[in-house]
Amino acid sequence: MQSLPPGYRALVIGASGAIGAAMLQQLQADPRCSQVLALGRSSTPPIDFAEEASIAAAAEYVRSQADFAPLHLLVVATGMLHSPSAGPEKRLSQLNYAHLMASFTTNTFGPALVLAHFAPLLAPQERSLCAVLSAKVGSIGDNRLGGWYSYRASKAALNMLIKTAAIELARTHPKTVLAALHPGTVDSPLSAPFRGAEIGRPAVAAAADLLGVLDSLGAEDSGSFCAYDGQRLPW
Ligand SMILES: NC(=O)c1ccc[n+]([C@@H]2O[C@H](COP(=O)([O-])OP(=O)(O)OC[C@H]3O[C@@H](n4cnc5c(N)ncnc54)[C@H](OP(=O)(O)O)[C@@H]3O)[C@@H](O)[C@H]2O)c1
């Protein structure tokens, strides 16, 4: 990441996922990165978005480690489209609280609480970057096909939270860039039931593109919704 200070510190949340793992690997290979920490449901400490207190506890852990704070790069690579019991809804008649709640907990509430607890750990006076993986199907303006109610709505709400947080962060962290990123269709467990292996790109390619886009964004781009190729997406 050429735009970050030499010796920058990074944190990837959701590093067990396909895209998160690829981003983690690329950051570990970057000689300019002095520390990279990976957190997720299986890490120590764990972050599980179904357990609100785990988010604050993980942030407290990072704050207490002299090696990891302040952060220059925060990536939130978590997300869910389907669970063992339910997939994305094709029709209104398929909507239920359980799937809506699970989608919003993982795709919206968890990342929002990550921003609440981890944004204060971003370097306040140096350039820093914060990317939350969203999805183009969360674009209200681009919704032509319908369906996937919970996933679309949870990502649209995530986008609003990111935009709102970017406005607040610009006051306390004027050099920080916070962006919602769309990785494109990627071969991963999330996309697997939807022909992800056939139509998706390898996670390694998506990760490289996403880090490249992030590296290219200026402070004036904070609060934007960008695709892996740098294209600005409509809200
Ligand atoms: N793949 C695509 O085609 C595609 C397209 C558009 C957008 N995206 C977005 O890109 C992001 C990454 O997707 P991916 O394809 O890499 O998916 P993935 O391989 O299925 O990874 C999902 C990640 O989310 C974590 N996670 C799920 N529920 C969680 C919870 N309750 N608390 C904490 N972590 C949780 C998983 O942790 P565990 O390992 O513990 O389950 C895993 O690390 C998501 O936001 C997704 O919406 C992906």
The ligand as a Gaussian input file, in Angstrom:
#p B3LYP/6-31G(d) Opt

LIG

0 1
 N      -18.166000     -13.452000      -3.271000
 C      -18.832000     -12.596000      -4.028000
 O      -19.148000     -12.866000      -5.199000
 C      -19.224000     -11.267000      -3.462000
 C      -19.914000     -10.362000      -4.301000
 C      -20.289000      -9.120000      -3.783000
 C      -19.974000      -8.796000      -2.471000
 N      -19.308000      -9.681000      -1.683000
 C      -19.032000      -9.292000      -0.294000
 O      -17.667000      -9.521000       0.002000
 C      -17.539000      -9.829000       1.400000
 C      -16.685000     -11.101000       1.583000
 O      -17.339000     -12.157000       0.920000
 P      -16.627000     -13.552000       0.587000
 O      -17.059000     -13.893000      -0.765000
 O      -15.184000     -13.493000       0.939000
 O      -17.425000     -14.487000       1.611000
 P      -16.958000     -15.724000       2.510000
 O      -15.777000     -16.405000       1.940000
 O      -18.208000     -16.509000       2.758000
 O      -16.500000     -15.011000       3.876000
 C      -17.423000     -14.462000       4.765000
 C      -16.697000     -13.995000       6.005000
 O      -17.673000     -13.399000       6.881000
 C      -17.478000     -13.953000       8.185000
 N      -18.713000     -13.946000       8.960000
 C      -19.915000     -14.462000       8.592000
 N      -20.794000     -14.287000       9.586000
 C      -20.139000     -13.652000      10.598000
 C      -20.490000     -13.202000      11.895000
 N      -21.721000     -13.392000      12.402000
 N      -19.564000     -12.592000      12.643000
 C      -18.311000     -12.406000      12.178000
 N      -17.899000     -12.815000      10.973000
 C      -18.808000     -13.435000      10.187000
 C      -17.022000     -15.388000       7.909000
 O      -16.447000     -15.919000       9.069000
 P      -16.436000     -17.524000       9.363000
 O      -15.245000     -18.059000       8.617000
 O      -16.318000     -17.602000      10.834000
 O      -17.752000     -18.067000       8.835000
 C      -16.013000     -15.121000       6.795000
 O      -14.795000     -14.654000       7.328000
 C      -18.969000      -9.926000       1.961000
 O      -19.315000      -8.710000       2.555000
 C      -19.807000     -10.136000       0.701000
 O      -21.131000      -9.662000       0.880000
 C      -18.922000     -10.904000      -2.153000

